[in-house]
Amino acid sequence: MRVVLLGPPGSGKGTQGRLLSQRYKIPLISTGEILREAIKLKLELGSEAEKFLDKGKLVPDDVMLGIVRERISRNDAKGGFILDGFPRTEPQALEFEKLLGEMGTRLDAVVNVDVPEAVIVKRLVSRVVCSKCAANYNLATNPTRVPGRCDACGGKLEKRADDAEETVRTRIAVYHSSTEPLLAFYRERSLLHSISGDGEVSSVFGRVVKSLNSSAG
């Protein structure tokens, strides 16, 4: 199964991706992580991407596409993958479609985790992270046993700068402006599964699996 995950920041798509990875025994591939890996390993495309990042610029589509191609060509992705973070725009989706065609394969589904803006804002403004081990908590839905301290390591909890309400709303607006055409792109190809991401993690996961299984059947 080859799946692309879509969803605004705070939608919980990363959590759903991990659960899907476990269920279907295929890797969850975060483009942010593979980009950092390519830079760390000093791969040719990683070095190329680093030049743009050092200047505060976006990594060009062709460079990002090359990094994605390298990752999904590995043995652990032969049976499928879950891609989180790419494509982000319709031009990227078109190039990714061509890439998969060159590799003799195609996407099976695109899962869009849809959550109301008010819910996302509430989630993110309540989020804190451990300064030592980077564990995430939510003061509204998943508070720690000792206020201000990580359950795992006892480290001090901090609020991420990009989780301020004004910043969160801006991030959501940017996401929607760039992603709306992408949703239409995949809807036209009968690949889009829009799933409500509001509710308990297990309930959302159940909806995702049911939708994927119904399309496969």
C-alpha positions, 0 to 999 in steps of 0.5 A: 500500500502506497499512501500520502498523508495530508492534514494541517498542523495539529491534525494528528496525521503524524500519529495516524501515520505511525499507527498505519505503519504498524498495522500495514508493516510499511515505513512512515516516511517523513520528508522533514526527517529524510531531508535532515538524514540526507544532510547528515549523511552528506548525500549529494542531494542533501548537500544541495538542499543544505545550500538553500536551507542555509540561505533561508530558502525553500528546497527546490522541488527537483531536489526534494523529489530526488531525496524522496525517490532515494528513500522510497527506492529502499528495500523496506519501502518495496511493499509500500510506504506512508509519505508525510510532508510531500507533496505539498503543492499541485506541481509537486503532486504532478512531478511525484505522479510522474516519478512513481510512473517511472518506477512502475508503481502508483499511489493507492490512496491519499488520506486527508485528516480534516480537523476544524480550525478551532479544534486545531488551535485549542490543541496546539496552544495547549501543547508543551514539549520536554526540553530534555527528551522532546516528549510531547504533552497537551495540557488540555488533553494529556497533562503530566503527573507533575505540573511542568515536568516530563513524565518520562525523564523529569525534564522541564516542559516548554512551549514551542514558539510556533504554537502561539495562537497567532502563529498557529492560525497563520500556519493553518491559513498557509496550509489551506492556501497551498493544499486546497488545489492538491485536494482537488488534484487527488479527488479527480483521480479518485484517490482522496479519503477525507477523514474527520480527525476530531475525536479520540485517536483510536476512533480516528484510526478506525475511520481511516482504516475503514475508508482504506479497506473499503476502497481496496475491496 
